[in-house]
């Protein structure tokens, strides 16, 4: 994953947590616009989410933010 997408994931998670609380869940699609304008980046994040961490479709934003902040 690029540093830019890491920062975007942290930003999106933080915003969602502020708005909806610590129990808010997200899918990896939350970090992208509705257009698939960067399929390689989308696949990189999908592989990180699904293959590397074996995460469910929806996960708690606090968990995702922590994983990304720790660069896991």
PQR file with spaces between the fields and no chain letter, atoms N, CA, C, O and H, PARSE charges and radii, in Angstrom:
ATOM       1  N    UNK     1       0.833   -1.184    0.000 -0.4000 1.5000
ATOM       2  CA   UNK     1       0.000    0.000    0.000 -0.0000 2.0000
ATOM       3  C    UNK     1       0.876    1.246    0.000  0.5500 1.7000
ATOM       4  O    UNK     1       1.947    1.272    0.607 -0.5500 1.4000
ATOM       5  N    UNK     2       0.412    2.252   -0.677 -0.4000 1.5000
ATOM       6  CA   UNK     2       1.153    3.511   -0.718 -0.0000 2.0000
ATOM       7  C    UNK     2       0.897    4.314    0.560  0.5500 1.7000
ATOM       8  O    UNK     2      -0.080    4.085    1.272 -0.5500 1.4000
ATOM       9  H    UNK     2      -0.458    2.231   -1.170  0.4000 1.0000
ATOM      10  N    UNK     3       1.783    5.241    0.825 -0.4000 1.5000
ATOM      11  CA   UNK     3       1.609    6.112    1.983 -0.0000 2.0000
ATOM      12  C    UNK     3       0.345    6.970    1.833  0.5500 1.7000
ATOM      13  O    UNK     3      -0.340    7.252    2.815 -0.5500 1.4000
ATOM      14  H    UNK     3       2.577    5.426    0.246  0.4000 1.0000
ATOM      15  N    UNK     4       0.049    7.375    0.613 -0.4000 1.5000
ATOM      16  CA   UNK     4      -1.144    8.193    0.368 -0.0000 2.0000
ATOM      17  C    UNK     4      -2.421    7.438    0.745  0.5500 1.7000
ATOM      18  O    UNK     4      -3.307    8.012    1.377 -0.5500 1.4000
ATOM      19  H    UNK     4       0.606    7.146   -0.186  0.4000 1.0000
ATOM      20  N    UNK     5      -2.528    6.165    0.368 -0.4000 1.5000
ATOM      21  CA   UNK     5      -3.733    5.410    0.718 -0.0000 2.0000
ATOM      22  C    UNK     5      -3.764    5.115    2.213  0.5500 1.7000
ATOM      23  O    UNK     5      -4.840    5.086    2.811 -0.5500 1.4000
ATOM      24  H    UNK     5      -1.808    5.698   -0.146  0.4000 1.0000
ATOM      25  N    UNK     6      -2.615    4.898    2.821 -0.4000 1.5000
ATOM      26  CA   UNK     6      -2.572    4.711    4.280 -0.0000 2.0000
ATOM      27  C    UNK     6      -3.145    5.940    4.992  0.5500 1.7000
ATOM      28  O    UNK     6      -3.968    5.824    5.900 -0.5500 1.4000
ATOM      29  H    UNK     6      -1.741    4.921    2.335  0.4000 1.0000
ATOM      30  N    UNK     7      -2.694    7.107    4.562 -0.4000 1.5000
ATOM      31  CA   UNK     7      -3.169    8.346    5.186 -0.0000 2.0000
ATOM      32  C    UNK     7      -4.667    8.540    4.934  0.5500 1.7000
ATOM      33  O    UNK     7      -5.390    9.012    5.811 -0.5500 1.4000
ATOM      34  H    UNK     7      -2.026    7.201    3.824  0.4000 1.0000
ATOM      35  N    UNK     8      -5.123    8.180    3.748 -0.4000 1.5000
ATOM      36  CA   UNK     8      -6.550    8.289    3.438 -0.0000 2.0000
ATOM      37  C    UNK     8      -7.370    7.335    4.303  0.5500 1.7000
ATOM      38  O    UNK     8      -8.435    7.710    4.794 -0.5500 1.4000
ATOM      39  H    UNK     8      -4.535    7.797    3.035  0.4000 1.0000
ATOM      40  N    UNK     9      -6.893    6.116    4.495 -0.4000 1.5000
ATOM      41  CA   UNK     9      -7.598    5.140    5.333 -0.0000 2.0000
ATOM      42  C    UNK     9      -7.698    5.661    6.766  0.5500 1.7000
ATOM      43  O    UNK     9      -8.758    5.578    7.386 -0.5500 1.4000
ATOM      44  H    UNK     9      -6.028    5.811    4.096  0.4000 1.0000
ATOM      45  N    UNK    10      -6.604    6.194    7.287 -0.4000 1.5000
ATOM      46  CA   UNK    10      -6.617    6.745    8.646 -0.0000 2.0000
ATOM      47  C    UNK    10      -7.611    7.904    8.740  0.5500 1.7000
ATOM      48  O    UNK    10      -8.368    8.005    9.706 -0.5500 1.4000
ATOM      49  H    UNK    10      -5.742    6.262    6.783  0.4000 1.0000
ATOM      50  N    UNK    11      -7.603    8.771    7.733 -0.4000 1.5000
ATOM      51  CA   UNK    11      -8.516    9.923    7.707 -0.0000 2.0000
ATOM      52  C    UNK    11      -9.975    9.472    7.671  0.5500 1.7000
ATOM      53  O    UNK    11     -10.798    9.955    8.449 -0.5500 1.4000
ATOM      54  H    UNK    11      -6.988    8.688    6.949  0.4000 1.0000
ATOM      55  N    UNK    12     -10.287    8.551    6.771 -0.4000 1.5000
ATOM      56  CA   UNK    12     -11.670    8.070    6.634 -0.0000 2.0000
ATOM      57  C    UNK    12     -12.126    7.391    7.925  0.5500 1.7000
ATOM      58  O    UNK    12     -13.237    7.639    8.393 -0.5500 1.4000
ATOM      59  H    UNK    12      -9.618    8.159    6.140  0.4000 1.0000
ATOM      60  N    UNK    13     -11.290    6.549    8.497 -0.4000 1.5000
ATOM      61  CA   UNK    13     -11.643    5.868    9.747 -0.0000 2.0000
ATOM      62  C    UNK    13     -11.895    6.881   10.863  0.5500 1.7000
ATOM      63  O    UNK    13     -12.878    6.775   11.597 -0.5500 1.4000
ATOM      64  H    UNK    13     -10.388    6.347    8.117  0.4000 1.0000
ATOM      65  N    UNK    14     -11.012    7.852   10.984 -0.4000 1.5000
ATOM      66  CA   UNK    14     -11.153    8.864   12.025 -0.0000 2.0000
ATOM      67  C    UNK    14     -12.442    9.658   11.855  0.5500 1.7000
ATOM      68  O    UNK    14     -13.146    9.912   12.831 -0.5500 1.4000
ATOM      69  H    UNK    14     -10.214    7.938   10.388  0.4000 1.0000
ATOM      70  N    UNK    15     -12.754   10.049   10.627 -0.4000 1.5000
ATOM      71  CA   UNK    15     -13.991   10.794   10.360 -0.0000 2.0000
ATOM      72  C    UNK    15     -15.225    9.958   10.693  0.5500 1.7000
ATOM      73  O    UNK    15     -16.161   10.453   11.321 -0.5500 1.4000
ATOM      74  H    UNK    15     -12.182    9.842    9.834  0.4000 1.0000
ATOM      75  N    UNK    16     -15.228    8.702   10.277 -0.4000 1.5000
ATOM      76  CA   UNK    16     -16.384    7.829   10.558 -0.0000 2.0000
ATOM      77  C    UNK    16     -16.550    7.604   12.052  0.5500 1.7000
ATOM      78  O    UNK    16     -17.676    7.596   12.550 -0.5500 1.4000
ATOM      79  H    UNK    16     -14.468    8.300    9.767  0.4000 1.0000
ATOM      80  N    UNK    17     -15.456    7.423   12.774 -0.4000 1.5000
ATOM      81  CA   UNK    17     -15.521    7.215   14.223 -0.0000 2.0000
ATOM      82  C    UNK    17     -16.086    8.466   14.899  0.5500 1.7000
ATOM      83  O    UNK    17     -16.905    8.364   15.812 -0.5500 1.4000
ATOM      84  H    UNK    17     -14.542    7.430   12.369  0.4000 1.0000
ATOM      85  N    UNK    18     -15.650    9.640   14.454 -0.4000 1.5000
ATOM      86  CA   UNK    18     -16.161   10.897   15.015 -0.0000 2.0000
ATOM      87  C    UNK    18     -17.667   11.026   14.805  0.5500 1.7000
ATOM      88  O    UNK    18     -18.395   11.431   15.711 -0.5500 1.4000
ATOM      89  H    UNK    18     -14.985    9.724   13.712  0.4000 1.0000
ATOM      90  N    UNK    19     -18.126   10.681   13.604 -0.4000 1.5000
ATOM      91  CA   UNK    19     -19.531   10.841   13.248 -0.0000 2.0000
ATOM      92  C    UNK    19     -20.431    9.772   13.864  0.5500 1.7000
ATOM      93  O    UNK    19     -21.540   10.076   14.305 -0.5500 1.4000
ATOM      94  H    UNK    19     -17.534   10.352   12.868  0.4000 1.0000
ATOM      95  N    UNK    20     -19.962    8.518   13.899 -0.4000 1.5000
ATOM      96  CA   UNK    20     -20.848    7.411   14.256 -0.0000 2.0000
ATOM      97  C    UNK    20     -20.421    6.620   15.484  0.5500 1.7000
ATOM      98  O    UNK    20     -21.118    5.693   15.896 -0.5500 1.4000
ATOM      99  H    UNK    20     -19.061    8.271   13.541  0.4000 1.0000
ATOM     100  N    UNK    21     -19.297    6.972   16.065 -0.4000 1.5000
ATOM     101  CA   UNK    21     -18.860    6.284   17.269 -0.0000 2.0000
ATOM     102  C    UNK    21     -17.886    5.157   16.996  0.5500 1.7000
ATOM     103  O    UNK    21     -17.623    4.793   15.850 -0.5500 1.4000
ATOM     104  H    UNK    21     -18.731    7.725   15.730  0.4000 1.0000
ATOM     105  N    UNK    22     -17.356    4.612   18.089 -0.4000 1.5000
ATOM     106  CA   UNK    22     -16.287    3.611   18.008 -0.0000 2.0000
ATOM     107  C    UNK    22     -16.731    2.254   17.466  0.5500 1.7000
ATOM     108  O    UNK    22     -15.886    1.419   17.143 -0.5500 1.4000
ATOM     109  H    UNK    22     -17.569    4.907   19.020  0.4000 1.0000
ATOM     110  N    UNK    23     -18.018    2.020   17.362 -0.4000 1.5000
ATOM     111  CA   UNK    23     -18.508    0.729   16.861 -0.0000 2.0000
ATOM     112  C    UNK    23     -18.794    0.730   15.369  0.5500 1.7000
ATOM     113  O    UNK    23     -19.268   -0.269   14.827 -0.5500 1.4000
ATOM     114  H    UNK    23     -18.705    2.698   17.625  0.4000 1.0000
ATOM     115  N    UNK    24     -18.512    1.840   14.701 -0.4000 1.5000
ATOM     116  CA   UNK    24     -18.810    1.927   13.268 -0.0000 2.0000
ATOM     117  C    UNK    24     -17.951    0.933   12.493  0.5500 1.7000
ATOM     118  O    UNK    24     -16.761    0.767   12.764 -0.5500 1.4000
ATOM     119  H    UNK    24     -18.127    2.651   15.141  0.4000 1.0000
ATOM     120  N    UNK    25     -18.579    0.283   11.529 -0.4000 1.5000
ATOM     121  CA   UNK    25     -17.882   -0.666   10.679 -0.0000 2.0000
ATOM     122  C    UNK    25     -17.706   -0.123    9.276  0.5500 1.7000
ATOM     123  O    UNK    25     -18.493    0.704    8.815 -0.5500 1.4000
ATOM     124  H    UNK    25     -19.545    0.418   11.309  0.4000 1.0000
ATOM     125  N    UNK    26     -16.672   -0.589    8.604 -0.4000 1.5000
ATOM     126  CA   UNK    26     -16.364   -0.162    7.237 -0.0000 2.0000
ATOM     127  C    UNK    26     -15.965   -1.359    6.391  0.5500 1.7000
ATOM     128  O    UNK    26     -15.500   -2.374    6.910 -0.5500 1.4000
ATOM     129  H    UNK    26     -16.032   -1.261    8.978  0.4000 1.0000
ATOM     130  N    UNK    27     -16.150   -1.231    5.098 -0.4000 1.5000
ATOM     131  CA   UNK    27     -15.560   -2.179    4.167 -0.0000 2.0000
ATOM     132  C    UNK    27     -14.414   -1.460    3.472  0.5500 1.7000
ATOM     133  O    UNK    27     -14.297   -0.240    3.590 -0.5500 1.4000
ATOM     134  H    UNK    27     -16.528   -0.407    4.677  0.4000 1.0000
ATOM     135  N    UNK    28     -13.569   -2.183    2.754 -0.4000 1.5000
ATOM     136  CA   UNK    28     -12.441   -1.528    2.103 -0.0000 2.0000
ATOM     137  C    UNK    28     -12.888   -0.595    0.985  0.5500 1.7000
ATOM     138  O    UNK    28     -12.109    0.249    0.541 -0.5500 1.4000
ATOM     139  H    UNK    28     -13.664   -3.174    2.658  0.4000 1.0000
ATOM     140  N    UNK    29     -14.122   -0.732    0.524 -0.4000 1.5000
ATOM     141  CA   UNK    29     -14.634    0.176   -0.495 -0.0000 2.0000
ATOM     142  C    UNK    29     -14.819    1.590    0.038  0.5500 1.7000
ATOM     143  O    UNK    29     -14.900    2.534   -0.748 -0.5500 1.4000
ATOM     144  H    UNK    29     -14.754   -1.418    0.885  0.4000 1.0000
ATOM     145  N    UNK    30     -14.888    1.759    1.355 -0.4000 1.5000
ATOM     146  CA   UNK    30     -15.100    3.080    1.958 -0.0000 2.0000
ATOM     147  C    UNK    30     -13.967    4.050    1.641  0.5500 1.7000
ATOM     148  O    UNK    30     -14.141    5.261    1.773 -0.5500 1.4000
ATOM     149  H    UNK    30     -14.822    0.993    1.994  0.4000 1.0000
ATOM     150  N    UNK    31     -12.827    3.543    1.232 -0.4000 1.5000
ATOM     151  CA   UNK    31     -11.662    4.372    1.009 -0.0000 2.0000
ATOM     152  C    UNK    31     -11.506    4.813   -0.442  0.5500 1.7000
ATOM     153  O    UNK    31     -10.510    5.439   -0.805 -0.5500 1.4000
ATOM     154  H    UNK    31     -12.686    2.558    1.125  0.4000 1.0000
ATOM     155  N    UNK    32     -12.498    4.483   -1.269 -0.4000 1.5000
ATOM     156  CA   UNK    32     -12.447    4.798   -2.684 -0.0000 2.0000
ATOM     157  C    UNK    32     -13.721    5.500   -3.113  0.5500 1.7000
ATOM     158  O    UNK    32     -14.766    5.356   -2.479 -0.5500 1.4000
ATOM     159  H    UNK    32     -13.307    3.975   -0.974  0.4000 1.0000
ATOM     160  N    UNK    33     -13.625    6.273   -4.211 -0.4000 1.5000
ATOM     161  CA   UNK    33     -14.816    6.880   -4.791 -0.0000 2.0000
ATOM     162  C    UNK    33     -15.623    5.783   -5.469  0.5500 1.7000
ATOM     163  O    UNK    33     -15.154    4.652   -5.598 -0.5500 1.4000
ATOM     164  H    UNK    33     -12.775    6.390   -4.726  0.4000 1.0000
ATOM     165  N    UNK    34     -16.816    6.109   -5.895 -0.4000 1.5000
ATOM     166  CA   UNK    34     -17.672    5.116   -6.535 -0.0000 2.0000
ATOM     167  C    UNK    34     -17.145    4.683   -7.895  0.5500 1.7000
ATOM     168  O    UNK    34     -17.567    3.657   -8.430 -0.5500 1.4000
ATOM     169  H    UNK    34     -17.197    7.028   -5.791  0.4000 1.0000
ATOM     170  N    UNK    35     -16.222    5.462   -8.455 -0.4000 1.5000
ATOM     171  CA   UNK    35     -15.626    5.083   -9.729 -0.0000 2.0000
ATOM     172  C    UNK    35     -14.375    4.262   -9.468  0.5500 1.7000
ATOM     173  O    UNK    35     -13.628    4.537   -8.529 -0.5500 1.4000
ATOM     174  H    UNK    35     -15.880    6.295   -8.020  0.4000 1.0000
ATOM     175  N    UNK    36     -14.154    3.282  -10.276 -0.4000 1.5000
ATOM     176  CA   UNK    36     -12.957    2.457  -10.168 -0.0000 2.0000
ATOM     177  C    UNK    36     -11.868    3.084  -11.041  0.5500 1.7000
ATOM     178  O    UNK    36     -11.520    2.560  -12.099 -0.5500 1.4000
ATOM     179  H    UNK    36     -14.761    3.058  -11.038  0.4000 1.0000
ATOM     180  N    UNK    37     -11.337    4.221  -10.572 -0.4000 1.5000
ATOM     181  CA   UNK    37     -10.362    4.944  -11.376 -0.0000 2.0000
ATOM     182  C    UNK    37      -8.917    4.508  -11.104  0.5500 1.7000
ATOM     183  O    UNK    37      -7.992    4.979  -11.767 -0.5500 1.4000
ATOM     184  H    UNK    37     -11.619    4.647   -9.712  0.4000 1.0000
ATOM     185  N    UNK    38      -8.722    3.611  -10.131 -0.4000 1.5000
ATOM     186  CA   UNK    38      -7.380    3.101   -9.851 -0.0000 2.0000
ATOM     187  C    UNK    38      -7.495    1.627   -9.453  0.5500 1.7000
ATOM     188  O    UNK    38      -7.375    1.291   -8.274 -0.5500 1.4000
ATOM     189  H    UNK    38      -9.473    3.229   -9.592  0.4000 1.0000
ATOM     190  N    UNK    39      -7.727    0.751  -10.429 -0.4000 1.5000
ATOM     191  CA   UNK    39      -7.956   -0.660  -10.107 -0.0000 2.0000
ATOM     192  C    UNK    39      -6.778   -1.338   -9.420  0.5500 1.7000
ATOM     193  O    UNK    39      -6.984   -2.231   -8.597 -0.5500 1.4000
ATOM     194  H    UNK    39      -7.825    1.023  -11.387  0.4000 1.0000
ATOM     195  N    UNK    40      -5.545   -0.936   -9.738 -0.4000 1.5000
ATOM     196  CA   UNK    40      -4.387   -1.551   -9.091 -0.0000 2.0000
ATOM     197  C    UNK    40      -4.378   -1.242   -7.591  0.5500 1.7000
ATOM     198  O    UNK    40      -4.149   -2.135   -6.775 -0.5500 1.4000
ATOM     199  H    UNK    40      -5.378   -0.211  -10.406  0.4000 1.0000
ATOM     200  N    UNK    41      -4.620   -0.006   -7.235 -0.4000 1.5000
ATOM     201  CA   UNK    41      -4.653    0.388   -5.827 -0.0000 2.0000
ATOM     202  C    UNK    41      -5.805   -0.310   -5.102  0.5500 1.7000
ATOM     203  O    UNK    41      -5.639   -0.775   -3.975 -0.5500 1.4000
ATOM     204  H    UNK    41      -4.806    0.719   -7.898  0.4000 1.0000
ATOM     205  N    UNK    42      -6.965   -0.383   -5.745 -0.4000 1.5000
ATOM     206  CA   UNK    42      -8.111   -1.083   -5.168 -0.0000 2.0000
ATOM     207  C    UNK    42      -7.751   -2.540   -4.886  0.5500 1.7000
ATOM     208  O    UNK    42      -8.085   -3.063   -3.823 -0.5500 1.4000
ATOM     209  H    UNK    42      -7.100   -0.005   -6.661  0.4000 1.0000
ATOM     210  N    UNK    43      -7.079   -3.196   -5.822 -0.4000 1.5000
ATOM     211  CA   UNK    43      -6.688   -4.589   -5.621 -0.0000 2.0000
ATOM     212  C    UNK    43      -5.627   -4.732   -4.534  0.5500 1.7000
ATOM     213  O    UNK    43      -5.638   -5.707   -3.782 -0.5500 1.4000
ATOM     214  H    UNK    43      -6.808   -2.770   -6.686  0.4000 1.0000
ATOM     215  N    UNK    44      -4.717   -3.774   -4.445 -0.4000 1.5000
ATOM     216  CA   UNK    44      -3.710   -3.809   -3.380 -0.0000 2.0000
ATOM     217  C    UNK    44      -4.371   -3.763   -2.009  0.5500 1.7000
ATOM     218  O    UNK    44      -4.013   -4.527   -1.112 -0.5500 1.4000
ATOM     219  H    UNK    44      -4.709   -2.982   -5.056  0.4000 1.0000
ATOM     220  N    UNK    45      -5.334   -2.868   -1.851 -0.4000 1.5000
ATOM     221  CA   UNK    45      -6.033   -2.751   -0.574 -0.0000 2.0000
ATOM     222  C    UNK    45      -6.896   -3.987   -0.327  0.5500 1.7000
ATOM     223  O    UNK    45      -6.974   -4.476    0.801 -0.5500 1.4000
ATOM     224  H    UNK    45      -5.626   -2.247   -2.579  0.4000 1.0000
ATOM     225  N    UNK    46      -7.542   -4.491   -1.373 -0.4000 1.5000
ATOM     226  CA   UNK    46      -8.357   -5.702   -1.226 -0.0000 2.0000
ATOM     227  C    UNK    46      -7.500   -6.891   -0.787  0.5500 1.7000
ATOM     228  O    UNK    46      -7.911   -7.660    0.082 -0.5500 1.4000
ATOM     229  H    UNK    46      -7.480   -4.095   -2.288  0.4000 1.0000
ATOM     230  N    UNK    47      -6.326   -7.045   -1.374 -0.4000 1.5000
ATOM     231  CA   UNK    47      -5.426   -8.140   -0.986 -0.0000 2.0000
ATOM     232  C    UNK    47      -4.972   -7.968    0.458  0.5500 1.7000
ATOM     233  O    UNK    47      -4.929   -8.934    1.221 -0.5500 1.4000
ATOM     234  H    UNK    47      -5.993   -6.421   -2.080  0.4000 1.0000
ATOM     235  N    UNK    48      -4.633   -6.736    0.830 -0.4000 1.5000
ATOM     236  CA   UNK    48      -4.225   -6.455    2.212 -0.0000 2.0000
ATOM     237  C    UNK    48      -5.352   -6.836    3.168  0.5500 1.7000
ATOM     238  O    UNK    48      -5.105   -7.450    4.206 -0.5500 1.4000
ATOM     239  H    UNK    48      -4.669   -5.952    0.211  0.4000 1.0000
ATOM     240  N    UNK    49      -6.575   -6.476    2.826 -0.4000 1.5000
ATOM     241  CA   UNK    49      -7.749   -6.689    3.664 -0.0000 2.0000
ATOM     242  C    UNK    49      -8.117   -8.166    3.732  0.5500 1.7000
ATOM     243  O    UNK    49      -8.316   -8.714    4.816 -0.5500 1.4000
ATOM     244  H    UNK    49      -6.775   -5.976    1.983  0.4000 1.0000
ATOM     245  N    UNK    50      -8.204   -8.804    2.572 -0.4000 1.5000
ATOM     246  CA   UNK    50      -8.739  -10.167    2.482 -0.0000 2.0000
ATOM     247  C    UNK    50      -7.667  -11.230    2.678  0.5500 1.7000
ATOM     248  O    UNK    50      -7.831  -12.129    3.502 -0.5500 1.4000
ATOM     249  H    UNK    50      -8.042   -8.359    1.692  0.4000 1.0000
ATOM     250  N    UNK    51      -6.589  -11.137    1.940 -0.4000 1.5000
ATOM     251  CA   UNK    51      -5.580  -12.193    1.994 -0.0000 2.0000
ATOM     252  C    UNK    51      -4.635  -12.052    3.184  0.5500 1.7000
ATOM     253  O    UNK    51      -4.399  -13.019    3.908 -0.5500 1.4000
ATOM     254  H    UNK    51      -6.456  -10.407    1.271  0.4000 1.0000
ATOM     255  N    UNK    52      -4.096  -10.851    3.387 -0.4000 1.5000
ATOM     256  CA   UNK    52      -3.094  -10.686    4.441 -0.0000 2.0000
ATOM     257  C    UNK    52      -3.706  -10.780    5.835  0.5500 1.7000
ATOM     258  O    UNK    52      -3.160  -11.447    6.714 -0.5500 1.4000
ATOM     259  H    UNK    52      -4.288  -10.066    2.799  0.4000 1.0000
ATOM     260  N    UNK    53      -4.846  -10.107    6.038 -0.4000 1.5000
ATOM     261  CA   UNK    53      -5.427  -10.043    7.382 -0.0000 2.0000
ATOM     262  C    UNK    53      -6.686  -10.890    7.554  0.5500 1.7000
ATOM     263  O    UNK    53      -7.187  -11.034    8.669 -0.5500 1.4000
ATOM     264  H    UNK    53      -5.289   -9.564    5.324  0.4000 1.0000
ATOM     265  N    UNK    54      -7.201  -11.454    6.456 -0.4000 1.5000
ATOM     266  CA   UNK    54      -8.398  -12.299    6.489 -0.0000 2.0000
ATOM     267  C    UNK    54      -9.543  -11.619    7.240  0.5500 1.7000
ATOM     268  O    UNK    54     -10.202  -12.225    8.086 -0.5500 1.4000
ATOM     269  H    UNK    54      -6.794  -11.338    5.550  0.4000 1.0000
ATOM     270  N    UNK    55      -9.761  -10.351    6.911 -0.4000 1.5000
ATOM     271  CA   UNK    55     -10.812   -9.573    7.563 -0.0000 2.0000
ATOM     272  C    UNK    55     -12.166   -9.858    6.928  0.5500 1.7000
ATOM     273  O    UNK    55     -12.253  -10.235    5.759 -0.5500 1.4000
ATOM     274  H    UNK    55      -9.226   -9.859    6.224  0.4000 1.0000
ATOM     275  N    UNK    56     -13.217   -9.672    7.715 -0.4000 1.5000
ATOM     276  CA   UNK    56     -14.578   -9.793    7.203 -0.0000 2.0000
ATOM     277  C    UNK    56     -14.876   -8.623    6.280  0.5500 1.7000
ATOM     278  O    UNK    56     -14.103   -7.668    6.196 -0.5500 1.4000
ATOM     279  H    UNK    56     -13.146   -9.366    8.664  0.4000 1.0000
ATOM     280  N    UNK    57     -16.020   -8.709    5.580 -0.4000 1.5000
ATOM     281  CA   UNK    57     -16.386   -7.631    4.666 -0.0000 2.0000
ATOM     282  C    UNK    57     -16.474   -6.298    5.418  0.5500 1.7000
ATOM     283  O    UNK    57     -15.965   -5.284    4.942 -0.5500 1.4000
ATOM     284  H    UNK    57     -16.648   -9.484    5.648  0.4000 1.0000
ATOM     285  N    UNK    58     -17.111   -6.297    6.579 -0.4000 1.5000
ATOM     286  CA   UNK    58     -17.174   -5.095    7.412 -0.0000 2.0000
ATOM     287  C    UNK    58     -16.360   -5.339    8.672  0.5500 1.7000
ATOM     288  O    UNK    58     -16.489   -6.377    9.321 -0.5500 1.4000
ATOM     289  H    UNK    58     -17.525   -7.121    6.966  0.4000 1.0000
ATOM     290  N    UNK    59     -15.522   -4.370    9.006 -0.4000 1.5000
ATOM     291  CA   UNK    59     -14.710   -4.419   10.210 -0.0000 2.0000
ATOM     292  C    UNK    59     -14.821   -3.088   10.934  0.5500 1.7000
ATOM     293  O    UNK    59     -15.165   -2.073   10.329 -0.5500 1.4000
ATOM     294  H    UNK    59     -15.418   -3.527    8.479  0.4000 1.0000
ATOM     295  N    UNK    60     -14.535   -3.092   12.207 -0.4000 1.5000
ATOM     296  CA   UNK    60     -14.581   -1.870   13.001 -0.0000 2.0000
ATOM     297  C    UNK    60     -13.515   -0.895   12.495  0.5500 1.7000
ATOM     298  O    UNK    60     -12.375   -1.281   12.236 -0.5500 1.4000
ATOM     299  H    UNK    60     -14.255   -3.916   12.699  0.4000 1.0000
ATOM     300  N    UNK    61     -13.901    0.360   12.360 -0.4000 1.5000
ATOM     301  CA   UNK    61     -12.976    1.385   11.887 -0.0000 2.0000
ATOM     302  C    UNK    61     -11.780    1.532   12.826  0.5500 1.7000
ATOM     303  O    UNK    61     -10.662    1.785   12.376 -0.5500 1.4000
ATOM     304  H    UNK    61     -14.827    0.674   12.570  0.4000 1.0000
ATOM     305  N    UNK    62     -12.016    1.373   14.137 -0.4000 1.5000
ATOM     306  CA   UNK    62     -10.897    1.501   15.082 -0.0000 2.0000
ATOM     307  C    UNK    62      -9.859    0.400   14.839  0.5500 1.7000
ATOM     308  O    UNK    62      -8.659    0.641   14.976 -0.5500 1.4000
ATOM     309  H    UNK    62     -12.924    1.168   14.502  0.4000 1.0000
ATOM     310  N    UNK    63     -10.307   -0.791   14.483 -0.4000 1.5000
ATOM     311  CA   UNK    63      -9.388   -1.905   14.207 -0.0000 2.0000
ATOM     312  C    UNK    63      -8.574   -1.627   12.945  0.5500 1.7000
ATOM     313  O    UNK    63      -7.359   -1.820   12.929 -0.5500 1.4000
ATOM     314  H    UNK    63     -11.281   -0.987   14.371  0.4000 1.0000
ATOM     315  N    UNK    64      -9.249   -1.175   11.892 -0.4000 1.5000
ATOM     316  CA   UNK    64      -8.572   -0.895   10.631 -0.0000 2.0000
ATOM     317  C    UNK    64      -7.562    0.228   10.810  0.5500 1.7000
ATOM     318  O    UNK    64      -6.429    0.134   10.338 -0.5500 1.4000
ATOM     319  H    UNK    64     -10.236   -1.018   11.905  0.4000 1.0000
ATOM     320  N    UNK    65      -7.971    1.283   11.489 -0.4000 1.5000
ATOM     321  CA   UNK    65      -7.063    2.414   11.713 -0.0000 2.0000
ATOM     322  C    UNK    65      -5.815    1.967   12.469  0.5500 1.7000
ATOM     323  O    UNK    65      -4.703    2.374   12.133 -0.5500 1.4000
ATOM     324  H    UNK    65      -8.891    1.360   11.873  0.4000 1.0000
ATOM     325  N    UNK    66      -5.998    1.134   13.484 -0.4000 1.5000
ATOM     326  CA   UNK    66      -4.857    0.654   14.254 -0.0000 2.0000
ATOM     327  C    UNK    66      -3.923   -0.189   13.391  0.5500 1.7000
ATOM     328  O    UNK    66      -2.704   -0.038   13.476 -0.5500 1.4000
ATOM     329  H    UNK    66      -6.901    0.803   13.758  0.4000 1.0000
ATOM     330  N    UNK    67      -4.475   -1.073   12.564 -0.4000 1.5000
ATOM     331  CA   UNK    67      -3.649   -1.896   11.674 -0.0000 2.0000
ATOM     332  C    UNK    67      -2.824   -1.018   10.730  0.5500 1.7000
ATOM     333  O    UNK    67      -1.634   -1.254   10.526 -0.5500 1.4000
ATOM     334  H    UNK    67      -5.465   -1.196   12.496  0.4000 1.0000
ATOM     335  N    UNK    68      -3.467   -0.017   10.165 -0.4000 1.5000
ATOM     336  CA   UNK    68      -2.793    0.854    9.201 -0.0000 2.0000
ATOM     337  C    UNK    68      -1.748    1.726    9.908  0.5500 1.7000
ATOM     338  O    UNK    68      -0.643    1.910    9.397 -0.5500 1.4000
ATOM     339  H    UNK    68      -4.434    0.176   10.330  0.4000 1.0000
ATOM     340  N    UNK    69      -2.094    2.255   11.064 -0.4000 1.5000
ATOM     341  CA   UNK    69      -1.130    3.083   11.801 -0.0000 2.0000
ATOM     342  C    UNK    69       0.107    2.293   12.191  0.5500 1.7000
ATOM     343  O    UNK    69       1.212    2.834   12.219 -0.5500 1.4000
ATOM     344  H    UNK    69      -2.991    2.106   11.479  0.4000 1.0000
ATOM     345  N    UNK    70      -0.076    1.009   12.492 -0.4000 1.5000
ATOM     346  CA   UNK    70       1.053    0.151   12.863 -0.0000 2.0000
ATOM     347  C    UNK    70       1.747   -0.446   11.631  0.5500 1.7000
ATOM     348  O    UNK    70       2.702   -1.213   11.756 -0.5500 1.4000
ATOM     349  H    UNK    70      -0.974    0.569   12.469  0.4000 1.0000
ATOM     350  N    UNK    71       1.251   -0.082   10.441 -0.4000 1.5000
ATOM     351  CA   UNK    71       1.792   -0.558    9.156 -0.0000 2.0000
ATOM     352  C    UNK    71       1.871   -2.070    9.088  0.5500 1.7000
ATOM     353  O    UNK    71       2.864   -2.637    8.632 -0.5500 1.4000
ATOM     354  H    UNK    71       0.475    0.540   10.340  0.4000 1.0000
ATOM     355  N    UNK    72       0.798   -2.721    9.554 -0.4000 1.5000
ATOM     356  CA   UNK    72       0.741   -4.182    9.499 -0.0000 2.0000
ATOM     357  C    UNK    72       0.157   -4.663    8.187  0.5500 1.7000
ATOM     358  O    UNK    72       0.036   -5.869    7.971 -0.5500 1.4000
ATOM     359  H    UNK    72      -0.009   -2.260    9.925  0.4000 1.0000
